[in-house]
């Protein structure tokens, strides 16, 4: 991996983490991060959707939307919705327990602003196909990292003696804020991204 690709990956993973730096994808971050295994699997589904979206966004921007930039959002949303439908069908058929565990959050990947943000950021930054895929992998790994960190901390909190005032939603918001502050420590890497 060249230095440029490594910079793109680490920037998307840590420095400009979609969830903990840009606050994108908060719905699954708070909704599915109750159990470590479920959070990890949703993260993998997000990575798959992000990579497919990245390839499709690059192709659409390069070959189709050159003369019709006003169709960009509609085209990207159509690609994302189609990809999520495919992922949903595969998970429902192959892993029905995971499908039930993810519940409404699996189809909500369609409206996950992090997925659309990836396509828009990638296009505006002028990434080529390989850079776009690396960006998608870094962003997906960052989303997965945020989900897994939150799930692990929430599972640990269940086993700890937490005051009643902080249990539940209050604890989740507090933990999310501390995680976000911790990720700000990566801001100096690669000149901020």
Order of alpha helices (4+ residues) and beta strands (2+ residues): alpha-alpha-alpha-alpha-alpha-alpha-alpha-alpha-alpha
